Amino acid sequence: MKLKELESILQDCEVFDNPKIQYEQYPTTAHLAARMLYTADTVYGDIEDKAVGDFGSGCGILSIAANILGAGYSVGFDVDPDAIRIARENADEFEVDIDFILTDLNQAKLDGFHLDTIVMNPPFGTKTKGIDMVFLKKAVELAGTAVYSLHKTSTRDHIQKKAKEWGVDFEVVAEMKFDVPMMYKFHKKKSVDIAVDFLRLSKKSR
């Protein structure tokens, strides 16, 4: 499947009807989701036939993209029941088989899951300080091979240091723009582009 074709298919994903600012719910665009998953699959071979998890899965677009690209198993985790409902509706629309699990990743014990790859667009930590690193650390602990994640470019040095502490390889796969549309009352501009890094943290080859 070509990248443009994947992006076009993902445009049909429904997004939050009432986004909740406490969870920093900004939908991942089809443009970003397609590029993230397409790269993880075609460049690194981390999607097709793999068990793929999505932390903070929101409306399910990353899990759906993984499934379309041939993931052997897809599971999404989110703390918000409304997000889980929309994600399940999206999965039904796309006729893909994905598990969506309601859980708080801050406290969740996920030892029963054996995942090769974790993809995510975590909260950036503007409302709950440090939540982005909680997601990332848990993902690194759980993923058998690699974690793909979006983070503000301004946090790159900090994440690189943490990756070294955790004993994983750190790579900036691409620099991207995350378009934050005018969704909440406090937004003054129609949309804002935030510079983000598309990161790959991988287990060191023994």
Secondary structure by P-SEA (a helix, b strand, c coil): ccaaaaaaaacccccccccccccccccccaaaaaaaaaaaccccccccccbbbbccccccaaaaaaaaacccbbbbbbccaaaaaaaaaaaaaacbbbbbbbccccccccccccccbbbbbccccccccaaaaaaaaaaaacccccccccccccaaaaaaaaaaaabbbbbccbbbbbbbccccccccccbbbbbbbbbbbbcccc
